[in-house]
Amino acid sequence: MHFFVKYFLMFLFFSSAGWLIESLYCSIGPMISGKVKKFKFINRGFLTGPMTPIYGVSCMVMAATLLPFKHNIVAIFVLGLVVCDIVEYVTSFVMEKLFNARWWDYTGYFLNIKGRICFRNSIIWGALSVVFIKGIYPGVNWVFDQLLDAITWEGIIALTFLLLGVFLVDLGRTVVASLSIHDLILKAKGFRNAVYSAGDKLKTSGDELLTELQENYVEDLRSSIAHMAGWQRYRVKRMVETYPQLRGIFSRTREEIMEVADISSLLGKLQFLRMDLETFFSQEKNEMY
């Protein structure tokens, strides 16, 4: 039991450390490159709390698989490269299937595989694996051993369940927000496809098609938007700000709809489908655009 408690707490620690490092990197990088003049902290976390679980998972997987080779730097480098690439690839694949969006994309990078992993980052993961196993992990492991020895068993259990509860609630609510975005994206694309299939009929039977689209798509879309505008607004807003490709999906969908001939009157009656997420989340208007 002590073993699992320690490694769960270490998972949280590395998730938080990874979140902080990545957020600072993304915040300071634009200043160094000259893209921005003032420092603005960019929260790169998937969750609301200061954690990025993929870092915690990667560190725990590295500890489990690489520690037996801790005296062989070459083995640590190669195996760490492979292990981290597998974690990154699988995470990217699963999140894309679940949420219909990519959280990172290495397309265009040298020797990338479907934009999920690339050669440059693989080398970085291998080097970081050596640093982690030879330097970081032993120190963190010692610190946690000392901390757990200094706390009563009852205190350890209480702390663990408290942190586990907070983590699971945060994770659950964030997943719900992500699935809400995914649901809205699919519904918006469904509307786009319906408009495309209507095509030239809009000229001769616009009113009938408008009624059909209103009944089959519009109210469902409004319901999804209203859900996101409620208790999930803050989380959805943060996710869209952190991962702007989500906004791009909506923008492309809107542009594709507007490319269909002679639907200006239709869109005039369905103004909220001319969607601009920044306007929606600014809370200045109840409808998009």
N, C-alpha and C positions, 0 to 999 in steps of 0.2 A: 504493500500500500504506500509506504514511504517513497518507493521508487517512482510510482505513477504520479504521486503528488508533486514530487520534485520536477519531473519532466513536464508536467502540465504547466507549472509555474515558469519553467524555463521557456516553454513554448510561448507563453504570453510575453515574457521579457524580450525574446528575440523578435516577436511580431511587432512590439512597440519600438525596439531599436531600429528595425528595418524601416518602419514607417517614418521615424524621425530622420534617418539618413536620406531616404529617397525624397522626402518633402523638402529638406534643406537643399539637396542637390538641385531639385527642380525650381526652387525659389532663388537660389544664388546664381545658377547657370545663366539665366537671361540677363542678369546684371553684368556678369563677366563678359558675355558676348556682345553687350551693348544694346540688346533689344529693349531693355527697360532701364530707367535711370534710378528708380526708387525700389527698395526692397519690399516685396509683397509675399507673405508666406502662402505657399500653395499646399493645401492639404491633399496629399496623394492617397489617403486612406480609402479603402472600399467601405469600411464600417464607419459609423459615426464616431466611435471611440478612437483613440490614437493607436491603432493597430492595423497591420497588413498581414493577415494570416499566412500568406504564401511564404514569407520570410521565416516565420516560426516553423512551418511545416518543413521547409528546406533544411533548416538548421537541425531539426530533430532527425530527419532522414539521414543527413550527413553524419550525425553523431552515431546513429545506429549502424550505418554501413561502412564508415571510413575509420572509425576508431581501431578496429583490428589491424589496420595498416598504418598506424600512427608513426611508425619508425621508417616508413618508406615514402619519401616525398613524391617520387614519380607516380607511385600507385595512388596516392591521395589526389594528386593533380588530375590524373586521367579519370579515375572513378568519380571524383567530385564533379568534373565536367559532365560526365554522362548522367549522374544522378540529378544534378540541378537542371540539365536540359530536359530530362524526362518530366520532372516536376513542373517546369515552366510550360512545356508543350501540352501536357495533360490538363493543367489548369486553364490555359488559353482555350483549348478545345472545349472543355466542359462549360466554361463561362460563355463562350460564343453560342453553344447549343442551347443553353438555358436562357440567356438574355438577348440573343440575337444581336450581339455587339462585341467588338474586340476591345479589350482593355489595354493592349499594346500591339503594335504592328511593326515588324522589322522588314516588311517588304521593301526591296531595293538595297538592303544591306548585303554585303558579301557572304555567299554561302548560307543564305537563310532557307529554312524549310517552312513553306507556306506562311511565311511572315511570323511564325510563332517563336522560333529560335533562330539564332544567327551565329556565325563563326566568332565575331568579336565578343559577344556576350558569353559564349561558351568558354573562351580563353579566360575571360574575367572570372567566371564561376570556378574554373579550375584553380586559378591563383588564389581566389578568396577561400576556397576549400582548404588549401594548405595553411593559409593564415588562421582560419577558423580552428582547424584540428590541432595545429601546433601552438597557437597562442591564445585565441579568444576562448575556446571551449574549456580548456583546463582552468583558466582563471574564473570564469563564470560558474563552473561546476563547484569549485572550491568555495566561492562566496555563498552559493545556495546551500551547500552543506553546512557552513557556519551559521547561516540564518535559520535554517530549520532546526539545528541543534539548540539554538538559543530560544526557540519558541516552544511552548507546550504543545503536546499532540492535539489537545482540544482546540488550541488557537490555530494550529495548522489546518485542521479540518474545517473550522469555521471560515478561515480566510479562503481556502480552496473553493468551498461551495459558494461563497459570496462572489468571488471572481468568475467562477464557472457560470453562475446565474446571470451576471451582468453580460458576460461574453455571449451566451446563448440568446439572450433577449435582443442584444444588439444585432447579432447575426441574423436572427429570425426576422426582425423588422426590416433589416436591409435587404434580405432576400425577397420579402414581400414587395418592397419598393421596386426592386429590380424586375420582378415578374410583372409588376404593373406597367413599367416602361415597355417591357417586351410585349405585353398584351396590346398596348396602345399602338406600338409599331406595326404589329400584325394586322390590327384593325384598319389602320391608316393605309397600309399596302393593299388590303382587301378592297377598300373604297377606291383606291387608284385603279386597281384591276377592273372593278365594276365600271368605272368611268371609261376606261380604255375599251372594254367590250361593247359599251354603248355606242361609242364612236359617232358616226354620222347620223345616227338616229336622234341625237340631241336636237338636230335642226327641225325635224318633223314631229317629234313626240316628246319635246322637252318636259312638258308638264307631267306626263305619265311617268317618265323616267325619274323626274324629280321626286314624285311621290314614292316610287319604288326604292330609290336610294335613301329617302328620308326614313322609310319604314325598316329597311334592311340593314342600314349602316349608321345613319346619323345619330339616332338615339343611343345606340350601343357605344358609339365613340364619345358622345357627350357624357354618358355614364362613367366611362373609363377616365375621362378628363376630370370629372367631378371627384372621383375617388382620389386621384393624384393631388387634387387641390385641397384635399382635406387633411387628415392627420399625417399623411405621408409627404406633404408638400416639402418640408425641410429636407428630408432624406433624398427625395427625387431631385430637388434643386441642387444639392451637393453633388450627387452622382453626375448630373448633366454638366455641372461646372468642372468637375474633376476629369470627366471623360467626354470632351466636346464632340467626339465622333457620334454620340447619340443625337446631338442637335443636328449634325450633318445628315443623319438618316431621315429625319423629319423634313429638313430643307429639300433634300433630293426628291422625297415623295411628293411634296407640295409642288415642286417645279415640274415633275413628270405629269401630275394632274393638270397643271395649267397649260401644258403643251397640247392637250387635246383640243381640237378646234371647237369654237363656239360654245364654250361653257362659262363664259363670263357671267351671264345672268344666273346660272346655277350656283357658281361660287359666291355670287353676291348674296344669295339667300342662305348660303352655308358659310358665312364669313369665318367661323371659328376654325374651319379646315384650312384656311390660309395661315398656317400655324408658324408662330415664331416663339420658341420656348423662352427666350429672354423676356419677352413682353408678358408671357403667361406667368412666369415666376416672379415678375417684378411686383405682382399684387396691385398694379395700378389699374388693371382691367380684369373683368371677369371672363372675357373671352380672348382667344388668341387672335391678335392682329386687330 
